[in-house]
Amino acid sequence: MKMKKIVVLGLFLVAAYTSRGQSWKDKSPEEKSRYYTRQMAEDLALDDSVILKIFQINVAVSKKFDSLYADKNNPNPRKGAALIYQFRNEAYREVLTTKQYLKFEDMERERREKRVKEKADDKK
């Protein structure tokens, strides 16, 4: 019995280690969406019905991004990304309250500013 517990614990640790090492690019759209949806649910205090809608939007967005970056012949992926973000924002606007959407926009702005600052710091 003790040996069985050790084996199960070992398998759990191996699974946790391998999933942790998995690249973000290798995750499925559903896995990525679960992460983003969980973050939004916490930050925006979403109720269950809205969480499901946000998850569905995030899956669609993740699939669009995956196909955008899978196409190596795309001369301008940034333009495609802008269209995907526009789709996402319009869908969020339909689901979130005005207060939640404004908070989401603030969070996105802070995230962009942080990324710009980190890039500037890396160049120094």
Secondary structure, 3 states (H helix, E strand, C coil): CHHHHHHHHHHHHHHHHHHHCCCHHHCCHHHHHHHHHHHHHHHHCCCHHHHHHHHHHHHHHHHHHHHHHHCCCCCCHHHHHHHHHHHHHHHHHHHCCHHHHHHHHHHHHHHHHHHHHHHHHHHC
